[in-house]
């Protein structure tokens, strides 16, 4: 049967693009409320992305068999055609080619095409394409090879033109989906802002020193009292602005350690943790003036509400890659809210080659089973990563890793 002849690929791509809004609307309120924008976009894109056909010509097989060929309409034959079929012995040669991609594309005509489409048969379930040539046994055998090669070349031409159109569609798809996801989230009551609210009242202490320019007053918002009907309760978290400020406090403390390492190198992990903790609580206070940043375990700092952590910082002296990964696992075990943020603070006291430590830290995080992606960092000795919650793949955790050099 003729290939690439039943549908126009432009129409198919247009219809697929029109499905974006419907697929986003199919997402449940819980999913849109609890999952990050990136996760929702990836999910919808995976459903709508079109995989072009790729022929696996390195795996193709050929076969030839005897057959009977109808030559009643062959004018080169010396007989009178009275309407009856006339058969002569012949050859049927075929090539079977495995393929990857969406089989229905064999029915779609790309923008650039020939007047006569190539012929063949495809089986989407088995992922194979078959092209054939039949001719009388008394005709030159070279024609078999020439015919099959011509058909295969035409199919390559059609698939190549399809791939250009499909690549353009797939490249634009994530932005199109993201636009609809953003609109859906906005319609669900500015869910981005609800997820980023902090349910633990933080009040900036009077007289707290600013160690970097602040262009506008810090606005600390409380969680909205309303709960989405039928969905998750609005789980609070710290805002991106608050997280940046907390990281700034840690950065300031760590660089103080680096400027005067002899003062701090004698301290152990818990003592270094307590110094960082004191710095954080010099900037923020909790309800009724209490300390919002608390000790948890030997080396951890956390913000907790009802035994659930919104922020955790782990302070560790560098003792090798194994303990570093254990520290990541420990952080992930604490962070149980949908919008969780964390910091892992590494102090180098024993490694004279600090540059080697810096070079390997990012790679160690990227090999962790929960690693998702890396964010661009503008500060030396700092990296920001997005990790998956090991207990709930729908949750994501933002982790900033600091490395401070106390080696003398």
MOHURA-V491258 format. One record per backbone hydrogen bond with DSSP energy under -1.0 kcal/mol. NH is the residue of the N-H (numbers start at 1). CO is the residue of the C=O. E is the energy in kcal/mol with one decimal. If there is no record, write none. Layout:
# MOHURA-V491258
nh->NH co->CO e->E
nh->NH co->CO e->E
This chain:
# MOHURA-V491258
nh->3 co->118 e->-3.2
nh->4 co->106 e->-4.5
nh->6 co->107 e->-1.5
nh->7 co->107 e->-2.1
nh->9 co->109 e->-2.6
nh->12 co->8 e->-1.9
nh->13 co->9 e->-2.7
nh->14 co->10 e->-2.2
nh->15 co->11 e->-2.5
nh->16 co->12 e->-2.2
nh->17 co->13 e->-2.3
nh->18 co->14 e->-1.8
nh->20 co->17 e->-1.3
nh->23 co->19 e->-2.5
nh->24 co->20 e->-2.2
nh->25 co->21 e->-2.3
nh->26 co->22 e->-1.4
nh->32 co->28 e->-2.4
nh->33 co->29 e->-2.4
nh->34 co->30 e->-2.5
nh->35 co->31 e->-2.4
nh->40 co->36 e->-2.1
nh->41 co->37 e->-2.6
nh->42 co->38 e->-2.8
nh->43 co->39 e->-2.2
nh->44 co->40 e->-2.3
nh->45 co->41 e->-2.9
nh->46 co->42 e->-2.2
nh->47 co->43 e->-1.2
nh->48 co->44 e->-1.8
nh->49 co->45 e->-2.7
nh->54 co->100 e->-2.5
nh->56 co->98 e->-2.8
nh->57 co->55 e->-1.2
nh->59 co->56 e->-2.2
nh->60 co->57 e->-1.1
nh->61 co->96 e->-2.4
nh->63 co->94 e->-2.2
nh->65 co->92 e->-2.0
nh->67 co->90 e->-1.9
nh->69 co->88 e->-3.1
nh->71 co->86 e->-3.1
nh->74 co->71 e->-1.9
nh->77 co->74 e->-1.8
nh->79 co->77 e->-1.6
nh->88 co->69 e->-2.1
nh->90 co->67 e->-2.6
nh->91 co->135 e->-2.9
nh->92 co->65 e->-2.6
nh->93 co->133 e->-2.8
nh->94 co->63 e->-2.8
nh->95 co->131 e->-2.6
nh->96 co->61 e->-3.2
nh->97 co->129 e->-3.2
nh->99 co->127 e->-2.2
nh->100 co->54 e->-2.3
nh->102 co->51 e->-2.1
nh->105 co->102 e->-1.9
nh->106 co->103 e->-2.3
nh->107 co->104 e->-1.8
nh->108 co->105 e->-1.5
nh->109 co->7 e->-3.4
nh->120 co->1 e->-2.4
nh->121 co->130 e->-2.6
nh->123 co->128 e->-2.6
nh->127 co->123 e->-1.9
nh->128 co->123 e->-1.6
nh->129 co->97 e->-2.6
nh->130 co->121 e->-3.6
nh->131 co->95 e->-2.2
nh->133 co->93 e->-2.5
nh->135 co->91 e->-2.0
nh->137 co->89 e->-2.5
nh->139 co->136 e->-1.5
nh->143 co->140 e->-1.2
nh->144 co->141 e->-1.5
nh->146 co->142 e->-2.3
nh->147 co->143 e->-2.6
nh->148 co->144 e->-2.3
nh->149 co->145 e->-2.6
nh->150 co->146 e->-2.1
nh->151 co->147 e->-2.4
nh->152 co->148 e->-2.5
nh->153 co->149 e->-2.3
nh->154 co->150 e->-2.2
nh->155 co->151 e->-2.2
nh->156 co->152 e->-2.3
nh->157 co->153 e->-2.0
nh->158 co->154 e->-2.2
nh->159 co->155 e->-2.7
nh->160 co->156 e->-2.6
nh->161 co->157 e->-1.9
nh->162 co->158 e->-2.3
nh->163 co->159 e->-2.5
nh->164 co->160 e->-1.2
nh->165 co->161 e->-1.4
nh->166 co->162 e->-2.8
nh->167 co->163 e->-2.6
nh->168 co->164 e->-1.7
nh->169 co->165 e->-1.9
nh->170 co->166 e->-3.0
nh->171 co->167 e->-2.0
nh->172 co->168 e->-1.5
nh->173 co->169 e->-1.5
nh->176 co->172 e->-1.9
nh->177 co->173 e->-2.8
nh->178 co->174 e->-2.7
nh->179 co->175 e->-2.0
nh->180 co->176 e->-1.5
nh->181 co->177 e->-2.6
nh->182 co->178 e->-2.7
nh->183 co->179 e->-1.8
nh->184 co->180 e->-2.3
nh->185 co->181 e->-2.7
nh->186 co->182 e->-2.3
nh->187 co->183 e->-2.0
nh->188 co->184 e->-1.3
nh->190 co->186 e->-1.4
nh->191 co->185 e->-1.5
nh->194 co->190 e->-1.6
nh->195 co->191 e->-2.7
nh->196 co->192 e->-1.1
nh->197 co->194 e->-1.3
nh->203 co->285 e->-2.2
nh->205 co->283 e->-1.6
nh->208 co->205 e->-1.7
nh->231 co->228 e->-1.5
nh->235 co->233 e->-1.1
nh->237 co->197 e->-7.8
nh->243 co->239 e->-2.7
nh->244 co->240 e->-2.3
nh->245 co->241 e->-1.9
nh->246 co->242 e->-2.8
nh->247 co->243 e->-2.6
nh->248 co->244 e->-1.8
nh->249 co->245 e->-1.9
nh->250 co->246 e->-2.1
nh->251 co->247 e->-3.0
nh->252 co->248 e->-2.4
nh->253 co->249 e->-2.2
nh->254 co->250 e->-2.8
nh->255 co->251 e->-2.4
nh->256 co->252 e->-1.4
nh->257 co->253 e->-1.9
nh->258 co->254 e->-1.9
nh->259 co->255 e->-1.9
nh->260 co->256 e->-1.4
nh->263 co->260 e->-1.3
nh->265 co->261 e->-2.5
nh->267 co->264 e->-1.8
nh->272 co->268 e->-2.5
nh->273 co->269 e->-2.6
nh->274 co->270 e->-2.3
nh->275 co->271 e->-1.7
nh->276 co->272 e->-2.1
nh->277 co->273 e->-2.9
nh->278 co->274 e->-2.3
nh->279 co->275 e->-1.9
nh->280 co->276 e->-2.2
nh->281 co->277 e->-2.4
nh->283 co->280 e->-1.5
nh->284 co->280 e->-1.5
nh->285 co->203 e->-1.5
nh->286 co->290 e->-4.8
nh->289 co->286 e->-1.5
nh->290 co->287 e->-1.9
nh->294 co->302 e->-2.7
nh->296 co->300 e->-1.6
nh->301 co->313 e->-2.9
nh->302 co->294 e->-2.3
nh->303 co->311 e->-2.4
nh->305 co->308 e->-2.2
nh->308 co->305 e->-1.0
nh->310 co->303 e->-2.5
nh->311 co->303 e->-1.1
nh->312 co->341 e->-1.2
nh->313 co->301 e->-3.3
nh->314 co->343 e->-2.4
nh->315 co->299 e->-2.0
nh->316 co->345 e->-3.1
nh->318 co->347 e->-2.7
nh->324 co->320 e->-1.6
nh->325 co->321 e->-2.3
nh->326 co->322 e->-1.9
nh->327 co->323 e->-2.0
nh->328 co->324 e->-1.6
nh->329 co->325 e->-2.3
nh->330 co->326 e->-2.2
nh->331 co->327 e->-2.2
nh->332 co->328 e->-2.5
nh->333 co->329 e->-1.6
nh->335 co->331 e->-1.7
nh->341 co->310 e->-1.5
nh->342 co->398 e->-2.5
nh->343 co->312 e->-2.3
nh->344 co->400 e->-2.6
nh->345 co->314 e->-3.4
nh->346 co->402 e->-2.5
nh->347 co->316 e->-3.0
nh->348 co->404 e->-3.0
nh->354 co->352 e->-1.3
nh->357 co->353 e->-1.2
nh->358 co->354 e->-2.4
nh->359 co->355 e->-1.9
nh->360 co->356 e->-1.2
nh->361 co->357 e->-1.4
nh->364 co->360 e->-1.8
nh->365 co->361 e->-1.7
nh->366 co->362 e->-2.0
nh->367 co->363 e->-1.0
nh->368 co->365 e->-1.6
nh->371 co->368 e->-1.8
nh->372 co->386 e->-2.4
nh->373 co->386 e->-1.4
nh->375 co->384 e->-3.0
nh->382 co->379 e->-1.2
nh->383 co->401 e->-1.7
nh->385 co->399 e->-3.3
nh->386 co->373 e->-2.6
nh->387 co->397 e->-3.0
nh->388 co->370 e->-2.9
nh->389 co->395 e->-2.0
nh->395 co->392 e->-2.1
nh->397 co->387 e->-3.3
nh->398 co->340 e->-2.3
nh->399 co->385 e->-2.8
nh->400 co->342 e->-2.0
nh->401 co->383 e->-3.0
nh->402 co->344 e->-2.8
nh->403 co->381 e->-1.7
nh->404 co->346 e->-3.0
nh->406 co->348 e->-2.7
